[in-house]
Each structure stands twice: as C-alpha cells, then as structure tokens.
Amino acid sequence: VAITTPPANVSVNAGQSAALSVVATGSAPLTYEWRKNGNLVLGAITATYAIPEATPADAGSYTVKVSNNVNEVTSEPVTVTVNTLPVITVQPVSRTIAAGTALTLSVTASGVPAPSYQWKKDNVAIANATNATYTVESANSSTHAGSYTVEVSNSVGTVTSTAETATIISAPVITRQPSTQTVNRGGR
C-alpha cells in the first residue's frame, strides 16, 4: 500500500460540511481506518471521511491508516479547524472613578480563530483601542465620560458587547473662600 494523495488540512465554519480524503494504491482490497487525536473514529472506514455539520467537537488532528493483506501505511496528521463566531463570556462593567485616575474597561471573549477587538465610545471607534482591555491612564469627565462598547470580530462574524457607562467624578472645587468676620457678642 502507498498513499499517493494524502489528506489535507481543512478549515470550515461551524455548521458547514467538511471532508477528509486519501488516495492510495496497492493490491485490493484496501481498508481504511480514520483516527481523530489518536482515537478510532467509529464508522469511518472509506477513503473519505465526511462531517456533515461541523461543530467545535470535530476539530482536531486526523490520520488515516490504509492497509491490505501485504502492509499498512498511516498518513501524516492533518488538522480540522472549526471556526466559530466570537462569544463574549464576560461583559465590560460600568465604572465610576475620580478624575485623574485610570479608567480600565475589559471584556473576555472566545472564538476560532481568535477574535480581534475594537472599543467604541458613544458609538465612535477609539483609535488604537484594539485589545481585550482598554485603559486611559488619567481620565477626565469632558473627554472620557460616556457609553462604551467593544466589537469582537473574527472571520466568522462580529458581536458587540453591552453598553457600559464610564462616570468621571471631579474633585470638589472651592469657588468662594471663607472670609474673616468680626461679630459682636449677641450679634450676628
């Protein structure tokens, strides 16, 4: 037995079909045995292994062993990647901070491929705010107070976080200084 066309890596979005195939030569009959992460895939005994609707559970490393009554050959491992829409598992939380202190907002998300991030303030994209955490070192109420969201994206699609509010409290300002007064006893 010889494998003339080995299986190839496959990348599909969740819900799509995927197929791995091999072409082998040798004295008939040839038998096929597909394995995922080293474990036998039950019922996968033909030159093609089909996954009708891929789920994240189908992702992994696959090999196929082709054999006849003379010998057997196992393919090099190939990868099945199942791409998924990003999922936000921890939403950003509203913050109230003192002016001049750091404002930090964060989100936790997952997806395949790994997602990218774009923070927005009042629905306007913030330049260079493209990480899971957004920090302003010294926040002030005129520039940084407002409603924040983050778009989490990958090749499958985009999801947007819930809107969270950043409230910046300024320190009290004395607008009138107390003055010294002389008061007569019993007077005002």
C-alpha positions as CSV (number, residue, x, y, z in Angstrom):
1,V,0.0,0.0,0.0
2,A,1.2,3.5,-0.8
3,I,-0.6,6.8,-0.2
4,T,-0.4,8.8,-3.4
5,T,-2.6,11.8,-2.3
6,P,-2.6,12.4,1.5
7,P,-5.4,14.1,3.3
8,A,-5.1,17.9,3.6
9,N,-5.9,20.4,6.4
10,V,-9.5,21.6,6.4
11,S,-10.9,24.8,7.9
12,V,-14.7,25.3,8.0
13,N,-17.2,27.4,9.8
14,A,-19.4,25.7,12.4
15,G,-22.4,24.1,10.7
16,Q,-20.7,23.6,7.4
17,S,-19.7,20.3,6.0
18,A,-16.1,19.1,5.9
19,A,-14.4,16.2,4.3
20,L,-11.1,14.5,4.5
21,S,-10.0,12.1,1.8
22,V,-7.0,10.0,0.8
23,V,-5.9,8.3,-2.4
24,A,-3.9,5.1,-2.0
25,T,-2.7,2.4,-4.4
26,G,-2.0,-1.3,-3.7
27,S,-3.4,-4.8,-4.1
28,A,-7.2,-4.8,-3.4
29,P,-9.0,-4.9,-1.1
30,L,-7.8,-1.7,0.6
31,T,-9.2,-0.9,4.0
32,Y,-9.3,2.5,5.7
33,E,-9.3,3.4,9.3
34,W,-9.6,7.1,10.3
35,R,-8.4,8.4,13.7
36,K,-9.0,11.7,15.5
37,N,-6.5,12.7,18.1
38,G,-5.3,9.1,18.1
39,N,-8.7,7.6,18.7
40,L,-10.6,5.4,16.2
41,V,-13.5,7.3,14.5
42,L,-16.3,4.7,14.5
43,G,-17.8,4.1,11.1
44,A,-15.0,6.0,9.2
45,I,-13.8,3.1,7.0
46,T,-13.7,4.6,3.5
47,A,-11.3,6.7,1.5
48,T,-13.3,9.8,2.5
49,Y,-14.4,10.8,6.0
50,A,-17.3,13.3,5.8
51,I,-18.5,15.6,8.6
52,P,-22.0,16.8,7.6
53,E,-22.3,19.7,10.0
54,A,-19.0,20.5,11.8
55,T,-19.1,21.5,15.4
56,P,-16.2,22.5,17.7
57,A,-16.1,18.9,18.9
58,D,-15.0,17.9,15.4
59,A,-11.8,20.0,15.5
60,G,-8.6,18.1,16.0
61,S,-5.8,16.1,14.4
62,Y,-6.7,13.3,12.0
63,T,-4.8,10.4,10.4
64,V,-5.9,7.6,8.2
65,K,-4.4,4.1,8.1
66,V,-4.7,2.3,4.7
67,S,-4.0,-1.4,4.7
68,N,-4.3,-4.6,2.6
69,N,-3.1,-8.1,3.2
70,V,0.5,-7.1,2.4
71,N,1.1,-4.0,4.5
72,E,-0.3,-0.8,6.1
73,V,0.6,2.9,5.9
74,T,-0.6,5.7,8.1
75,S,-0.9,9.3,6.8
76,E,0.8,12.3,8.4
77,P,-1.6,14.1,10.7
78,V,-3.8,16.8,9.3
79,T,-5.9,19.4,11.2
80,V,-9.6,20.0,11.0
81,T,-10.3,23.6,12.3
82,V,-13.9,24.5,13.1
83,N,-14.3,28.3,13.1
84,T,-16.8,29.8,15.5
85,L,-18.5,33.1,15.9
86,P,-16.9,35.0,18.9
87,V,-18.8,34.7,22.2
88,I,-18.4,37.3,24.9
89,T,-18.2,35.4,28.2
90,V,-17.5,38.4,30.5
91,Q,-19.1,41.7,29.5
92,P,-17.5,45.1,30.3
93,V,-18.7,46.7,33.6
94,S,-19.8,50.3,34.2
95,R,-17.2,52.3,36.2
96,T,-17.4,55.4,38.4
97,I,-13.9,56.8,39.1
98,A,-12.3,60.0,40.3
99,A,-10.9,62.4,37.7
100,G,-7.2,62.0,37.1
101,T,-7.3,58.2,37.9
102,A,-7.1,55.3,35.5
103,L,-10.2,54.1,33.6
104,T,-9.9,50.4,32.7
105,L,-12.6,48.5,30.8
106,S,-12.2,44.9,29.8
107,V,-14.0,42.1,28.0
108,T,-13.5,38.3,27.9
109,A,-14.3,36.6,24.6
110,S,-13.5,33.4,22.7
111,G,-13.8,32.2,19.2
112,V,-12.0,30.3,16.4
113,P,-10.0,32.0,15.0
114,A,-9.0,34.1,18.0
115,P,-11.0,37.4,17.9
116,S,-9.9,40.9,17.4
117,Y,-11.3,43.9,19.4
118,Q,-12.4,47.5,18.6
119,W,-13.5,49.7,21.5
120,K,-16.0,52.5,20.9
121,K,-17.1,55.5,22.9
122,D,-20.6,56.8,22.2
123,N,-20.6,54.6,19.0
124,V,-17.3,56.1,17.6
125,A,-14.3,53.9,17.2
126,I,-11.4,54.8,19.5
127,A,-8.1,54.9,17.7
128,N,-5.6,52.1,18.7
129,A,-8.1,50.6,21.2
130,T,-7.8,47.1,19.8
131,N,-7.2,44.8,22.8
132,A,-9.4,43.0,25.2
133,T,-8.6,45.7,27.8
134,Y,-9.0,49.5,27.2
135,T,-7.2,51.8,29.6
136,V,-7.0,55.6,29.9
137,E,-4.2,56.5,32.4
138,S,-5.7,59.8,33.6
139,A,-9.4,60.1,32.8
140,N,-11.3,63.4,32.8
141,S,-15.0,63.9,32.6
142,S,-15.1,66.1,29.5
143,T,-13.2,63.5,27.3
144,H,-13.7,60.1,28.9
145,A,-17.1,60.0,30.4
146,G,-19.7,58.3,28.2
147,S,-21.0,55.0,26.9
148,Y,-18.5,52.3,25.9
149,T,-18.9,49.1,23.8
150,V,-16.4,46.8,22.2
151,E,-16.9,44.9,18.9
152,V,-15.4,41.4,19.0
153,S,-14.7,40.0,15.5
154,N,-13.2,37.1,13.6
155,S,-13.6,35.7,10.1
156,V,-17.0,34.2,11.0
157,G,-18.6,37.5,12.2
158,T,-18.8,40.2,14.8
159,V,-20.6,40.6,18.1
160,T,-20.9,43.7,20.2
161,S,-20.8,43.9,24.0
162,T,-23.5,45.5,26.1
163,A,-23.0,49.3,26.5
164,E,-21.3,50.3,29.8
165,T,-21.1,53.8,31.3
166,A,-17.9,55.5,32.5
167,T,-18.7,58.2,35.0
168,I,-15.8,60.5,36.0
169,I,-16.3,62.4,39.2
170,S,-14.3,65.6,39.5
171,A,-12.9,66.7,42.9
172,P,-14.9,69.5,44.6
173,V,-13.7,73.0,43.7
174,I,-13.9,75.8,46.2
175,T,-15.4,78.7,44.4
176,R,-15.5,81.2,47.3
177,Q,-13.1,81.3,50.2
178,P,-14.4,81.9,53.7
179,S,-13.7,85.4,55.0
180,T,-12.8,86.6,58.4
181,Q,-15.7,88.3,60.2
182,T,-15.9,90.2,63.5
183,V,-19.1,89.6,65.3
184,N,-20.2,91.4,68.5
185,R,-21.4,89.4,71.3
186,G,-25.1,88.6,70.8
187,G,-24.9,90.0,67.3
188,R,-24.8,88.3,64.0
